[in-house]
Each structure stands twice: as structure tokens, then as C-alpha cells.
Amino acid sequence: MNKFWMMPLCLLLLAACQAPVQKETGEDSAAAAADSLTDTTVMEGDTAVVLPADTPVHIDSTLITGRWMQPVPGLDSLTQGINIRKNGKASSINMHTLLYDKWSLVKDTLFLWSHSEGVENPVSAIDTLLVKSLDDTSMVLFPLKAAPGYLEKYTRKGKGK
């Protein structure tokens, strides 16, 4: 009896048992990212208002420029940050391997272009961050690739250029 007919049959059965693969489109990934967001609390005068995660926050783009600082994770006595300049240029502050190059703000989404130096496999990247809140002295960002609830908080002393 010829056993070669079993091979195609086994391959056909294996293919039929696998779950269908859904191709992820830009809209699907954006929807998935929006689903993973948490509610946002914004201040309107002296009142805290909680907005659902999918509510875009109005961002005053004139407030985005400046030297934004945060504690280094695990070393709270040290700070690191981003210098966002008016000309679309950005630079890292106290970060020697992650170097920011430029930025763009579209509605409530901040895009930061960066590259790495001094590491074995340098990479270029574009970070996509939702601006959850922004005022003269503080900025709260949600990186789209982060776990739900994770926020990056930055402070600024005086408005920079």
C-alpha cells in the first residue's frame, strides 16, 4: 500500500486546525490601543473631571515646547527628560543611549523620533504618545505600546524655548 498519500492529508489537517490569522491594519491597532487606555482626569478650574479613555483631550500646542524632566526610574535623585523645541527639533536630557531627534504633535498625540547610540544594535524609532494632560508645569503621556494604566509624568520649571 502506498503511504505517500498520508503526507498531504496530514498537512491538510494541520492547516485546517490552525486558527485564522487576522491581518492587523492601522485602524485595528489604533482601536486596540484605544481599548487599552485608562480614564483621564482633567482639571477645569477647581473641579476634577474624569473623561473616558477614548475622549481626546484638547491640547494647547503652545505649551508643548520646553525642557520636560522626570526622575530616573529606580534613581529618584537623578532626572532625565526631553527638550522639545519650537522648530520641531527634540533632544534628550541626561539620556546617553536614547537620543531624540524631532517631534510632531497631531491633536492629542505626540510623535517623538529617536535613535540609540552606544549599544550593540542601534535602532531608530518613532514613539507614539497620547498627551493625557498638559499645562505650564506638567505633562502626562501614555505611550501607545505601554500596559494599560502606565503613564509617564514630566515636570517643567518655567516655560522653555
N, C-alpha and C positions, 0 to 999 in steps of 0.2 A: 504494500500500500504506500502511496506517495505522501510523505509528511510535509512537503513544501507548501501545501495549501493552508496549513495551520498558521504559518507566519503572517500572511496578510490578514487572516481572520483575527489573530491576536492584536495586531496593530490597529485594526478597525475597532475592536472592542475597547482598547485603551483610549483611543481618540474619542469614542462615544461617551466614556465615563468621565472625562475631564469637564470641569466647569467652564462655561463660555467665558472668554476674555472680553471685557468691555474696554474699548479704547477710550482713554481719558482725554477729553477736549478741554480747552481753556475755560469754557463756561462751566463744565462739570467740576474742574479743580477749584475754580473760584467759588462755586456753590458749596463744595465740601469744606473749603476754608472758612466760608461764612458760617456754616453749621457748627464749626468748632470754636467760634468766638464766644466770649462771655459778655454779659451785660456791661454797659458803660455808665458810670456815674459822672455827670457833669454838673457844674455849679452855675446856677442862674441867679445872680445876686447872692443872697444869703441862703438860698434854698438848693438842696441837692436833688437832682432829677435823675432817675435811673432810666436809661434808654435801652431798648432791646438790642441784642448784639448786631442785628442786621441794619440798624439805623445809622446812616452816615452822620458823622459829627462835622459840623461846619468848622473849617479850619481857616484862620486868618493867616494867609501865606506870608504876610509881612512879619510875623512873629517867628518864623522857622529859622531865620539866619541867626548865627551866634555860636558860642562855644558851649556845647552841652556836655555835662560831666555826670558820671555815676561812680559809685565805689567799685573797685575791682573785686569780683566775686571771690570770697574767701580771704581777702586782704582789705578790710574796710578802711584802713588808714591810708590806702592809696586810691587814686582816682584815675579814670580813663574816660575817653569820650570822643566826640565828633565836632569838628569845626565846620559848620555849614555856612558858606559864603554866598553873598548876593549874586555872584557871577556864575552860579551853577557848579562851582568847584567845592570839593569837600576834602578834608584831611583828618587823619586820626590824631588823637591826643593820647600820649603815653601808651600807645599800642605799636609795637615794633614789627610784628609779623602781619597784621591785618591793616592794610593801608587803603583808606578811602580815596577815591579819585573825583567823583562828581555825584550830583544828586538831582532829583526832579520830584516835584510834588504835583500829583494829579488828584484833585478833590481832597479826599482824606487819606490818600496813600502816598507814602514816601518811598522813593526808589533810591537806593544807595549802591553805586558801583564801587567795587573794591578789588584789590588783588593782594596776594600774600607774597611775602619775601622772607628769606632766611629759613625756609622749610624745605623738606626733601622734594615734595611735589607741589610747587606753587600753582595756585589756581586763581582765576578771575571769577567774580560772581556779581550778581545783582541781588541785593537784599530787598524784599518787598515787605514793608512795614505799615500797618494801619495806625494812623495817628488817633489814639483814643482820647487824648486831651492835650491842649497846648495853650499856654499863656505866657506872660512875660518871664516867669521864673521856672516853670516846669513843663516837661514834655513826657507823655506816656505813650509808648509804642507797643504794638502787638505784632511780632514777626509772624507772617503767614505760615511759616514752617514750624512754628513752636507748638507746644502742647497747649490745650485749652486752659485758660486762666493765667498763663505765663505773660508777664508784662515787663518791659524794660522802662525804668524810670530815670529820667535825666533832670538835672537842675542847671540853672544858669544864674550867674550873679551879674546883673546889669545886661542890657541888650548889646550884643556884639555886632561886628560887621562881617 
